[in-house]
Amino acid sequence: MKAKVFVTLKNGVFDPQGKVVQRSLATLGYAEVEHARIGKYIELDLKETNPQQAEVRVKEMCQKLLANTVIESYKIQLES
């Protein structure tokens, strides 16, 4: 089973990397980009075959290591 984890900053958290990307794109002529946010994408190959158990375990991983839940949120997608 494969788990795809998308980690992003929560709304209201300042994103300096996103600001740099937005400004750089404007400098390159892409002025239509008003705002950019940077996140993380993590792909995990799991031995687990039970989707419910896999989701529980990946949530634990996110809360303990993969995401800083104070300032970040995460979304999990499972694929067989």
HTML snippet that shows the backbone in 3Dmol.js (N, CA, C, O; Angstrom):
<script src="https://3Dmol.org/build/3Dmol-min.js"></script>
<div id="view" style="width:600px;height:400px;position:relative"></div>
<script>
const pdb = `
ATOM      1  N   MET A   1       0.858  -1.177   0.000  1.00  0.00           N
ATOM      2  CA  MET A   1       0.000   0.000   0.000  1.00  0.00           C
ATOM      3  C   MET A   1       0.900   1.235   0.000  1.00  0.00           C
ATOM      4  O   MET A   1       1.961   1.246   0.625  1.00  0.00           O
ATOM      5  N   LYS A   2       0.468   2.250  -0.696  1.00  0.00           N
ATOM      6  CA  LYS A   2       1.218   3.503  -0.767  1.00  0.00           C
ATOM      7  C   LYS A   2       0.424   4.590  -0.058  1.00  0.00           C
ATOM      8  O   LYS A   2      -0.791   4.703  -0.222  1.00  0.00           O
ATOM      9  N   ALA A   3       1.139   5.390   0.738  1.00  0.00           N
ATOM     10  CA  ALA A   3       0.537   6.545   1.401  1.00  0.00           C
ATOM     11  C   ALA A   3       1.194   7.801   0.852  1.00  0.00           C
ATOM     12  O   ALA A   3       2.419   7.919   0.814  1.00  0.00           O
ATOM     13  N   LYS A   4       0.357   8.727   0.431  1.00  0.00           N
ATOM     14  CA  LYS A   4       0.843  10.038  -0.016  1.00  0.00           C
ATOM     15  C   LYS A   4       0.431  11.044   1.041  1.00  0.00           C
ATOM     16  O   LYS A   4      -0.742  11.140   1.402  1.00  0.00           O
ATOM     17  N   VAL A   5       1.409  11.796   1.536  1.00  0.00           N
ATOM     18  CA  VAL A   5       1.163  12.763   2.601  1.00  0.00           C
ATOM     19  C   VAL A   5       1.494  14.153   2.077  1.00  0.00           C
ATOM     20  O   VAL A   5       2.599  14.401   1.593  1.00  0.00           O
ATOM     21  N   PHE A   6       0.523  15.056   2.179  1.00  0.00           N
ATOM     22  CA  PHE A   6       0.701  16.451   1.760  1.00  0.00           C
ATOM     23  C   PHE A   6       0.690  17.313   3.017  1.00  0.00           C
ATOM     24  O   PHE A   6      -0.297  17.340   3.751  1.00  0.00           O
ATOM     25  N   VAL A   7       1.795  18.016   3.259  1.00  0.00           N
ATOM     26  CA  VAL A   7       1.926  18.848   4.454  1.00  0.00           C
ATOM     27  C   VAL A   7       1.987  20.307   4.008  1.00  0.00           C
ATOM     28  O   VAL A   7       2.799  20.668   3.156  1.00  0.00           O
ATOM     29  N   THR A   8       1.129  21.139   4.584  1.00  0.00           N
ATOM     30  CA  THR A   8       1.113  22.560   4.245  1.00  0.00           C
ATOM     31  C   THR A   8       1.019  23.392   5.522  1.00  0.00           C
ATOM     32  O   THR A   8       0.557  22.920   6.561  1.00  0.00           O
ATOM     33  N   LEU A   9       1.462  24.624   5.419  1.00  0.00           N
ATOM     34  CA  LEU A   9       1.321  25.539   6.549  1.00  0.00           C
ATOM     35  C   LEU A   9      -0.153  25.864   6.755  1.00  0.00           C
ATOM     36  O   LEU A   9      -0.911  25.984   5.793  1.00  0.00           O
ATOM     37  N   LYS A  10      -0.544  26.002   7.994  1.00  0.00           N
ATOM     38  CA  LYS A  10      -1.922  26.382   8.298  1.00  0.00           C
ATOM     39  C   LYS A  10      -2.160  27.816   7.858  1.00  0.00           C
ATOM     40  O   LYS A  10      -1.227  28.613   7.764  1.00  0.00           O
ATOM     41  N   ASN A  11      -3.433  28.137   7.588  1.00  0.00           N
ATOM     42  CA  ASN A  11      -3.793  29.508   7.226  1.00  0.00           C
ATOM     43  C   ASN A  11      -3.364  30.454   8.341  1.00  0.00           C
ATOM     44  O   ASN A  11      -3.515  30.146   9.523  1.00  0.00           O
ATOM     45  N   GLY A  12      -2.837  31.587   7.960  1.00  0.00           N
ATOM     46  CA  GLY A  12      -2.412  32.588   8.933  1.00  0.00           C
ATOM     47  C   GLY A  12      -0.955  32.467   9.347  1.00  0.00           C
ATOM     48  O   GLY A  12      -0.425  33.375   9.986  1.00  0.00           O
ATOM     49  N   VAL A  13      -0.295  31.370   9.000  1.00  0.00           N
ATOM     50  CA  VAL A  13       1.121  31.193   9.322  1.00  0.00           C
ATOM     51  C   VAL A  13       1.930  31.807   8.187  1.00  0.00           C
ATOM     52  O   VAL A  13       1.728  31.471   7.021  1.00  0.00           O
ATOM     53  N   PHE A  14       2.849  32.712   8.534  1.00  0.00           N
ATOM     54  CA  PHE A  14       3.666  33.393   7.531  1.00  0.00           C
ATOM     55  C   PHE A  14       4.560  32.385   6.814  1.00  0.00           C
ATOM     56  O   PHE A  14       5.178  31.534   7.454  1.00  0.00           O
ATOM     57  N   ASP A  15       4.628  32.479   5.494  1.00  0.00           N
ATOM     58  CA  ASP A  15       5.400  31.569   4.663  1.00  0.00           C
ATOM     59  C   ASP A  15       6.477  32.349   3.909  1.00  0.00           C
ATOM     60  O   ASP A  15       6.233  32.800   2.789  1.00  0.00           O
ATOM     61  N   PRO A  16       7.667  32.518   4.501  1.00  0.00           N
ATOM     62  CA  PRO A  16       8.709  33.296   3.831  1.00  0.00           C
ATOM     63  C   PRO A  16       9.172  32.671   2.518  1.00  0.00           C
ATOM     64  O   PRO A  16       9.487  33.400   1.577  1.00  0.00           O
ATOM     65  N   GLN A  17       9.222  31.338   2.428  1.00  0.00           N
ATOM     66  CA  GLN A  17       9.612  30.695   1.171  1.00  0.00           C
ATOM     67  C   GLN A  17       8.586  30.980   0.080  1.00  0.00           C
ATOM     68  O   GLN A  17       8.948  31.261  -1.062  1.00  0.00           O
ATOM     69  N   GLY A  18       7.315  30.908   0.432  1.00  0.00           N
ATOM     70  CA  GLY A  18       6.271  31.214  -0.533  1.00  0.00           C
ATOM     71  C   GLY A  18       6.366  32.640  -1.028  1.00  0.00           C
ATOM     72  O   GLY A  18       6.157  32.908  -2.212  1.00  0.00           O
ATOM     73  N   LYS A  19       6.682  33.560  -0.125  1.00  0.00           N
ATOM     74  CA  LYS A  19       6.820  34.976  -0.499  1.00  0.00           C
ATOM     75  C   LYS A  19       7.975  35.161  -1.486  1.00  0.00           C
ATOM     76  O   LYS A  19       7.851  35.918  -2.449  1.00  0.00           O
ATOM     77  N   VAL A  20       9.092  34.476  -1.252  1.00  0.00           N
ATOM     78  CA  VAL A  20      10.235  34.563  -2.158  1.00  0.00           C
ATOM     79  C   VAL A  20       9.868  34.012  -3.532  1.00  0.00           C
ATOM     80  O   VAL A  20      10.230  34.597  -4.552  1.00  0.00           O
ATOM     81  N   VAL A  21       9.155  32.895  -3.561  1.00  0.00           N
ATOM     82  CA  VAL A  21       8.730  32.309  -4.841  1.00  0.00           C
ATOM     83  C   VAL A  21       7.803  33.276  -5.572  1.00  0.00           C
ATOM     84  O   VAL A  21       7.964  33.497  -6.772  1.00  0.00           O
ATOM     85  N   GLN A  22       6.848  33.847  -4.871  1.00  0.00           N
ATOM     86  CA  GLN A  22       5.910  34.785  -5.494  1.00  0.00           C
ATOM     87  C   GLN A  22       6.659  35.984  -6.076  1.00  0.00           C
ATOM     88  O   GLN A  22       6.400  36.384  -7.211  1.00  0.00           O
ATOM     89  N   ARG A  23       7.578  36.555  -5.314  1.00  0.00           N
ATOM     90  CA  ARG A  23       8.347  37.710  -5.803  1.00  0.00           C
ATOM     91  C   ARG A  23       9.225  37.333  -6.999  1.00  0.00           C
ATOM     92  O   ARG A  23       9.330  38.091  -7.963  1.00  0.00           O
ATOM     93  N   SER A  24       9.848  36.167  -6.929  1.00  0.00           N
ATOM     94  CA  SER A  24      10.708  35.718  -8.031  1.00  0.00           C
ATOM     95  C   SER A  24       9.906  35.500  -9.300  1.00  0.00           C
ATOM     96  O   SER A  24      10.348  35.865 -10.390  1.00  0.00           O
ATOM     97  N   LEU A  25       8.731  34.906  -9.164  1.00  0.00           N
ATOM     98  CA  LEU A  25       7.872  34.724 -10.338  1.00  0.00           C
ATOM     99  C   LEU A  25       7.475  36.063 -10.934  1.00  0.00           C
ATOM    100  O   LEU A  25       7.442  36.212 -12.156  1.00  0.00           O
ATOM    101  N   ALA A  26       7.170  37.045 -10.083  1.00  0.00           N
ATOM    102  CA  ALA A  26       6.827  38.387 -10.582  1.00  0.00           C
ATOM    103  C   ALA A  26       8.007  38.982 -11.345  1.00  0.00           C
ATOM    104  O   ALA A  26       7.825  39.603 -12.393  1.00  0.00           O
ATOM    105  N   THR A  27       9.207  38.793 -10.823  1.00  0.00           N
ATOM    106  CA  THR A  27      10.407  39.295 -11.491  1.00  0.00           C
ATOM    107  C   THR A  27      10.597  38.640 -12.858  1.00  0.00           C
ATOM    108  O   THR A  27      11.102  39.268 -13.789  1.00  0.00           O
ATOM    109  N   LEU A  28      10.194  37.388 -12.973  1.00  0.00           N
ATOM    110  CA  LEU A  28      10.314  36.664 -14.241  1.00  0.00           C
ATOM    111  C   LEU A  28       9.163  36.952 -15.205  1.00  0.00           C
ATOM    112  O   LEU A  28       9.103  36.389 -16.298  1.00  0.00           O
ATOM    113  N   GLY A  29       8.257  37.828 -14.793  1.00  0.00           N
ATOM    114  CA  GLY A  29       7.166  38.215 -15.678  1.00  0.00           C
ATOM    115  C   GLY A  29       5.840  37.551 -15.383  1.00  0.00           C
ATOM    116  O   GLY A  29       4.900  37.687 -16.166  1.00  0.00           O
ATOM    117  N   TYR A  30       5.739  36.836 -14.279  1.00  0.00           N
ATOM    118  CA  TYR A  30       4.487  36.176 -13.914  1.00  0.00           C
ATOM    119  C   TYR A  30       3.783  36.962 -12.815  1.00  0.00           C
ATOM    120  O   TYR A  30       3.605  36.473 -11.699  1.00  0.00           O
ATOM    121  N   ALA A  31       3.391  38.176 -13.146  1.00  0.00           N
ATOM    122  CA  ALA A  31       2.777  39.082 -12.176  1.00  0.00           C
ATOM    123  C   ALA A  31       1.393  38.625 -11.738  1.00  0.00           C
ATOM    124  O   ALA A  31       0.865  39.117 -10.741  1.00  0.00           O
ATOM    125  N   GLU A  32       0.801  37.687 -12.477  1.00  0.00           N
ATOM    126  CA  GLU A  32      -0.540  37.225 -12.107  1.00  0.00           C
ATOM    127  C   GLU A  32      -0.544  36.371 -10.840  1.00  0.00           C
ATOM    128  O   GLU A  32      -1.605  36.131 -10.264  1.00  0.00           O
ATOM    129  N   VAL A  33       0.624  35.910 -10.400  1.00  0.00           N
ATOM    130  CA  VAL A  33       0.705  35.130  -9.164  1.00  0.00           C
ATOM    131  C   VAL A  33       0.659  36.101  -7.989  1.00  0.00           C
ATOM    132  O   VAL A  33       1.604  36.852  -7.745  1.00  0.00           O
ATOM    133  N   GLU A  34      -0.448  36.070  -7.276  1.00  0.00           N
ATOM    134  CA  GLU A  34      -0.629  36.981  -6.140  1.00  0.00           C
ATOM    135  C   GLU A  34      -0.096  36.415  -4.835  1.00  0.00           C
ATOM    136  O   GLU A  34       0.274  37.164  -3.930  1.00  0.00           O
ATOM    137  N   HIS A  35      -0.055  35.081  -4.737  1.00  0.00           N
ATOM    138  CA  HIS A  35       0.338  34.457  -3.479  1.00  0.00           C
ATOM    139  C   HIS A  35       0.842  33.046  -3.768  1.00  0.00           C
ATOM    140  O   HIS A  35       0.277  32.346  -4.608  1.00  0.00           O
ATOM    141  N   ALA A  36       1.890  32.631  -3.085  1.00  0.00           N
ATOM    142  CA  ALA A  36       2.414  31.270  -3.221  1.00  0.00           C
ATOM    143  C   ALA A  36       2.675  30.711  -1.831  1.00  0.00           C
ATOM    144  O   ALA A  36       3.100  31.435  -0.931  1.00  0.00           O
ATOM    145  N   ARG A  37       2.417  29.411  -1.659  1.00  0.00           N
ATOM    146  CA  ARG A  37       2.687  28.736  -0.390  1.00  0.00           C
ATOM    147  C   ARG A  37       3.506  27.496  -0.702  1.00  0.00           C
ATOM    148  O   ARG A  37       3.261  26.816  -1.699  1.00  0.00           O
ATOM    149  N   ILE A  38       4.460  27.209   0.132  1.00  0.00           N
ATOM    150  CA  ILE A  38       5.338  26.065  -0.050  1.00  0.00           C
ATOM    151  C   ILE A  38       4.944  24.978   0.943  1.00  0.00           C
ATOM    152  O   ILE A  38       4.646  25.268   2.102  1.00  0.00           O
ATOM    153  N   GLY A  39       4.942  23.749   0.498  1.00  0.00           N
ATOM    154  CA  GLY A  39       4.607  22.620   1.360  1.00  0.00           C
ATOM    155  C   GLY A  39       5.548  21.460   1.120  1.00  0.00           C
ATOM    156  O   GLY A  39       6.577  21.602   0.459  1.00  0.00           O
ATOM    157  N   LYS A  40       5.182  20.307   1.667  1.00  0.00           N
ATOM    158  CA  LYS A  40       5.984  19.098   1.507  1.00  0.00           C
ATOM    159  C   LYS A  40       5.090  17.979   0.978  1.00  0.00           C
ATOM    160  O   LYS A  40       3.900  17.914   1.284  1.00  0.00           O
ATOM    161  N   TYR A  41       5.684  17.112   0.188  1.00  0.00           N
ATOM    162  CA  TYR A  41       5.010  15.913  -0.304  1.00  0.00           C
ATOM    163  C   TYR A  41       5.866  14.729   0.099  1.00  0.00           C
ATOM    164  O   TYR A  41       7.060  14.689  -0.201  1.00  0.00           O
ATOM    165  N   ILE A  42       5.266  13.771   0.773  1.00  0.00           N
ATOM    166  CA  ILE A  42       5.990  12.596   1.253  1.00  0.00           C
ATOM    167  C   ILE A  42       5.252  11.359   0.763  1.00  0.00           C
ATOM    168  O   ILE A  42       4.032  11.263   0.899  1.00  0.00           O
ATOM    169  N   GLU A  43       5.986  10.422   0.197  1.00  0.00           N
ATOM    170  CA  GLU A  43       5.399   9.190  -0.294  1.00  0.00           C
ATOM    171  C   GLU A  43       5.975   8.029   0.511  1.00  0.00           C
ATOM    172  O   GLU A  43       7.192   7.885   0.623  1.00  0.00           O
ATOM    173  N   LEU A  44       5.100   7.208   1.066  1.00  0.00           N
ATOM    174  CA  LEU A  44       5.512   6.084   1.903  1.00  0.00           C
ATOM    175  C   LEU A  44       4.985   4.783   1.315  1.00  0.00           C
ATOM    176  O   LEU A  44       3.805   4.686   0.976  1.00  0.00           O
ATOM    177  N   ASP A  45       5.849   3.787   1.192  1.00  0.00           N
ATOM    178  CA  ASP A  45       5.425   2.444   0.809  1.00  0.00           C
ATOM    179  C   ASP A  45       5.258   1.653   2.097  1.00  0.00           C
ATOM    180  O   ASP A  45       6.194   1.532   2.888  1.00  0.00           O
ATOM    181  N   LEU A  46       4.058   1.114   2.305  1.00  0.00           N
ATOM    182  CA  LEU A  46       3.719   0.434   3.548  1.00  0.00           C
ATOM    183  C   LEU A  46       3.518  -1.059   3.319  1.00  0.00           C
ATOM    184  O   LEU A  46       3.035  -1.480   2.267  1.00  0.00           O
ATOM    185  N   LYS A  47       3.895  -1.853   4.321  1.00  0.00           N
ATOM    186  CA  LYS A  47       3.609  -3.289   4.283  1.00  0.00           C
ATOM    187  C   LYS A  47       2.143  -3.556   4.615  1.00  0.00           C
ATOM    188  O   LYS A  47       1.587  -4.580   4.218  1.00  0.00           O
ATOM    189  N   GLU A  48       1.528  -2.639   5.340  1.00  0.00           N
ATOM    190  CA  GLU A  48       0.139  -2.786   5.799  1.00  0.00           C
ATOM    191  C   GLU A  48      -0.811  -2.906   4.607  1.00  0.00           C
ATOM    192  O   GLU A  48      -0.678  -2.166   3.632  1.00  0.00           O
ATOM    193  N   THR A  49      -1.767  -3.833   4.681  1.00  0.00           N
ATOM    194  CA  THR A  49      -2.749  -4.010   3.605  1.00  0.00           C
ATOM    195  C   THR A  49      -4.147  -3.552   4.021  1.00  0.00           C
ATOM    196  O   THR A  49      -5.018  -3.374   3.169  1.00  0.00           O
ATOM    197  N   ASN A  50      -4.368  -3.360   5.315  1.00  0.00           N
ATOM    198  CA  ASN A  50      -5.655  -2.894   5.817  1.00  0.00           C
ATOM    199  C   ASN A  50      -5.681  -1.362   5.759  1.00  0.00           C
ATOM    200  O   ASN A  50      -4.908  -0.714   6.463  1.00  0.00           O
ATOM    201  N   PRO A  51      -6.557  -0.770   4.932  1.00  0.00           N
ATOM    202  CA  PRO A  51      -6.567   0.692   4.775  1.00  0.00           C
ATOM    203  C   PRO A  51      -6.815   1.453   6.086  1.00  0.00           C
ATOM    204  O   PRO A  51      -6.196   2.490   6.325  1.00  0.00           O
ATOM    205  N   GLN A  52      -7.711   0.945   6.928  1.00  0.00           N
ATOM    206  CA  GLN A  52      -8.005   1.645   8.186  1.00  0.00           C
ATOM    207  C   GLN A  52      -6.780   1.651   9.096  1.00  0.00           C
ATOM    208  O   GLN A  52      -6.455   2.675   9.698  1.00  0.00           O
ATOM    209  N   GLN A  53      -6.105   0.516   9.195  1.00  0.00           N
ATOM    210  CA  GLN A  53      -4.911   0.444  10.031  1.00  0.00           C
ATOM    211  C   GLN A  53      -3.782   1.283   9.445  1.00  0.00           C
ATOM    212  O   GLN A  53      -3.032   1.924  10.181  1.00  0.00           O
ATOM    213  N   ALA A  54      -3.664   1.276   8.126  1.00  0.00           N
ATOM    214  CA  ALA A  54      -2.634   2.091   7.469  1.00  0.00           C
ATOM    215  C   ALA A  54      -2.853   3.567   7.763  1.00  0.00           C
ATOM    216  O   ALA A  54      -1.903   4.292   8.055  1.00  0.00           O
ATOM    217  N   GLU A  55      -4.103   4.014   7.686  1.00  0.00           N
ATOM    218  CA  GLU A  55      -4.396   5.422   7.950  1.00  0.00           C
ATOM    219  C   GLU A  55      -4.059   5.793   9.396  1.00  0.00           C
ATOM    220  O   GLU A  55      -3.505   6.862   9.653  1.00  0.00           O
ATOM    221  N   VAL A  56      -4.393   4.913  10.333  1.00  0.00           N
ATOM    222  CA  VAL A  56      -4.066   5.168  11.743  1.00  0.00           C
ATOM    223  C   VAL A  56      -2.556   5.319  11.920  1.00  0.00           C
ATOM    224  O   VAL A  56      -2.091   6.246  12.583  1.00  0.00           O
ATOM    225  N   ARG A  57      -1.797   4.403  11.322  1.00  0.00           N
ATOM    226  CA  ARG A  57      -0.335   4.430  11.477  1.00  0.00           C
ATOM    227  C   ARG A  57       0.278   5.664  10.812  1.00  0.00           C
ATOM    228  O   ARG A  57       1.188   6.276  11.372  1.00  0.00           O
ATOM    229  N   VAL A  58      -0.207   6.033   9.633  1.00  0.00           N
ATOM    230  CA  VAL A  58       0.347   7.202   8.948  1.00  0.00           C
ATOM    231  C   VAL A  58      -0.009   8.472   9.713  1.00  0.00           C
ATOM    232  O   VAL A  58       0.811   9.388   9.786  1.00  0.00           O
ATOM    233  N   LYS A  59      -1.210   8.552  10.286  1.00  0.00           N
ATOM    234  CA  LYS A  59      -1.556   9.705  11.124  1.00  0.00           C
ATOM    235  C   LYS A  59      -0.594   9.824  12.299  1.00  0.00           C
ATOM    236  O   LYS A  59      -0.160  10.924  12.642  1.00  0.00           O
ATOM    237  N   GLU A  60      -0.262   8.695  12.914  1.00  0.00           N
ATOM    238  CA  GLU A  60       0.715   8.704  14.011  1.00  0.00           C
ATOM    239  C   GLU A  60       2.059   9.243  13.523  1.00  0.00           C
ATOM    240  O   GLU A  60       2.692  10.051  14.203  1.00  0.00           O
ATOM    241  N   MET A  61       2.486   8.798  12.356  1.00  0.00           N
ATOM    242  CA  MET A  61       3.759   9.253  11.787  1.00  0.00           C
ATOM    243  C   MET A  61       3.742  10.758  11.556  1.00  0.00           C
ATOM    244  O   MET A  61       4.722  11.452  11.829  1.00  0.00           O
ATOM    245  N   CYS A  62       2.617  11.253  11.050  1.00  0.00           N
ATOM    246  CA  CYS A  62       2.491  12.692  10.790  1.00  0.00           C
ATOM    247  C   CYS A  62       2.568  13.480  12.087  1.00  0.00           C
ATOM    248  O   CYS A  62       3.261  14.495  12.159  1.00  0.00           O
ATOM    249  N   GLN A  63       1.870  13.025  13.098  1.00  0.00           N
ATOM    250  CA  GLN A  63       1.822  13.747  14.359  1.00  0.00           C
ATOM    251  C   GLN A  63       3.150  13.691  15.114  1.00  0.00           C
ATOM    252  O   GLN A  63       3.478  14.613  15.860  1.00  0.00           O
ATOM    253  N   LYS A  64       3.910  12.615  14.924  1.00  0.00           N
ATOM    254  CA  LYS A  64       5.171  12.459  15.650  1.00  0.00           C
ATOM    255  C   LYS A  64       6.384  13.002  14.907  1.00  0.00           C
ATOM    256  O   LYS A  64       7.354  13.426  15.535  1.00  0.00           O
ATOM    257  N   LEU A  65       6.339  12.994  13.556  1.00  0.00           N
ATOM    258  CA  LEU A  65       7.545  13.356  12.818  1.00  0.00           C
ATOM    259  C   LEU A  65       7.312  14.164  11.546  1.00  0.00           C
ATOM    260  O   LEU A  65       7.999  15.159  11.312  1.00  0.00           O
ATOM    261  N   LEU A  66       6.366  13.754  10.733  1.00  0.00           N
ATOM    262  CA  LEU A  66       6.275  14.304   9.379  1.00  0.00           C
ATOM    263  C   LEU A  66       5.716  15.717   9.309  1.00  0.00           C
ATOM    264  O   LEU A  66       6.017  16.448   8.366  1.00  0.00           O
ATOM    265  N   ALA A  67       4.915  16.115  10.280  1.00  0.00           N
ATOM    266  CA  ALA A  67       4.319  17.459  10.275  1.00  0.00           C
ATOM    267  C   ALA A  67       4.465  18.091  11.653  1.00  0.00           C
ATOM    268  O   ALA A  67       4.367  17.416  12.678  1.00  0.00           O
ATOM    269  N   ASN A  68       4.696  19.382  11.656  1.00  0.00           N
ATOM    270  CA  ASN A  68       4.662  20.150  12.902  1.00  0.00           C
ATOM    271  C   ASN A  68       3.220  20.624  13.048  1.00  0.00           C
ATOM    272  O   ASN A  68       2.839  21.645  12.476  1.00  0.00           O
ATOM    273  N   THR A  69       2.423  19.889  13.810  1.00  0.00           N
ATOM    274  CA  THR A  69       0.985  20.134  13.842  1.00  0.00           C
ATOM    275  C   THR A  69       0.602  21.450  14.510  1.00  0.00           C
ATOM    276  O   THR A  69      -0.570  21.826  14.493  1.00  0.00           O
ATOM    277  N   VAL A  70       1.556  22.150  15.090  1.00  0.00           N
ATOM    278  CA  VAL A  70       1.270  23.475  15.639  1.00  0.00           C
ATOM    279  C   VAL A  70       1.055  24.465  14.500  1.00  0.00           C
ATOM    280  O   VAL A  70       0.163  25.310  14.569  1.00  0.00           O
ATOM    281  N   ILE A  71       1.870  24.362  13.452  1.00  0.00           N
ATOM    282  CA  ILE A  71       1.802  25.321  12.346  1.00  0.00           C
ATOM    283  C   ILE A  71       1.462  24.689  11.002  1.00  0.00           C
ATOM    284  O   ILE A  71       1.224  25.400  10.026  1.00  0.00           O
ATOM    285  N   GLU A  72       1.437  23.353  10.942  1.00  0.00           N
ATOM    286  CA  GLU A  72       1.183  22.673   9.674  1.00  0.00           C
ATOM    287  C   GLU A  72      -0.041  21.757   9.776  1.00  0.00           C
ATOM    288  O   GLU A  72      -0.362  21.232  10.843  1.00  0.00           O
ATOM    289  N   SER A  73      -0.699  21.586   8.653  1.00  0.00           N
ATOM    290  CA  SER A  73      -1.759  20.587   8.554  1.00  0.00           C
ATOM    291  C   SER A  73      -1.311  19.562   7.512  1.00  0.00           C
ATOM    292  O   SER A  73      -0.397  19.812   6.726  1.00  0.00           O
ATOM    293  N   TYR A  74      -1.967  18.418   7.523  1.00  0.00           N
ATOM    294  CA  TYR A  74      -1.585  17.379   6.579  1.00  0.00           C
ATOM    295  C   TYR A  74      -2.823  16.664   6.039  1.00  0.00           C
ATOM    296  O   TYR A  74      -3.880  16.640   6.669  1.00  0.00           O
ATOM    297  N   LYS A  75      -2.652  16.089   4.857  1.00  0.00           N
ATOM    298  CA  LYS A  75      -3.706  15.306   4.218  1.00  0.00           C
ATOM    299  C   LYS A  75      -3.071  14.011   3.757  1.00  0.00           C
ATOM    300  O   LYS A  75      -1.964  14.013   3.217  1.00  0.00           O
ATOM    301  N   ILE A  76      -3.767  12.904   3.969  1.00  0.00           N
ATOM    302  CA  ILE A  76      -3.260  11.580   3.613  1.00  0.00           C
ATOM    303  C   ILE A  76      -4.127  10.982   2.502  1.00  0.00           C
ATOM    304  O   ILE A  76      -5.355  11.027   2.566  1.00  0.00           O
ATOM    305  N   GLN A  77      -3.466  10.421   1.483  1.00  0.00           N
ATOM    306  CA  GLN A  77      -4.146   9.658   0.438  1.00  0.00           C
ATOM    307  C   GLN A  77      -3.542   8.266   0.426  1.00  0.00           C
ATOM    308  O   GLN A  77      -2.322   8.122   0.356  1.00  0.00           O
ATOM    309  N   LEU A  78      -4.374   7.244   0.493  1.00  0.00           N
ATOM    310  CA  LEU A  78      -3.898   5.870   0.432  1.00  0.00           C
ATOM    311  C   LEU A  78      -4.235   5.258  -0.911  1.00  0.00           C
ATOM    312  O   LEU A  78      -5.313   5.489  -1.460  1.00  0.00           O
ATOM    313  N   GLU A  79      -3.292   4.464  -1.444  1.00  0.00           N
ATOM    314  CA  GLU A  79      -3.500   3.746  -2.689  1.00  0.00           C
ATOM    315  C   GLU A  79      -3.121   2.292  -2.471  1.00  0.00           C
ATOM    316  O   GLU A  79      -2.117   1.998  -1.823  1.00  0.00           O
ATOM    317  N   SER A  80      -3.914   1.393  -3.004  1.00  0.00           N
ATOM    318  CA  SER A  80      -3.621  -0.039  -2.891  1.00  0.00           C
ATOM    319  C   SER A  80      -2.487  -0.430  -3.806  1.00  0.00           C
ATOM    320  O   SER A  80      -2.100  -1.598  -3.847  1.00  0.00           O
TER     321      SER A  80
END
`;
const viewer = $3Dmol.createViewer("view");
viewer.addModel(pdb, "pdb");
viewer.setStyle({}, {cartoon: {color: "spectrum"}});
viewer.zoomTo();
viewer.render();
</script>
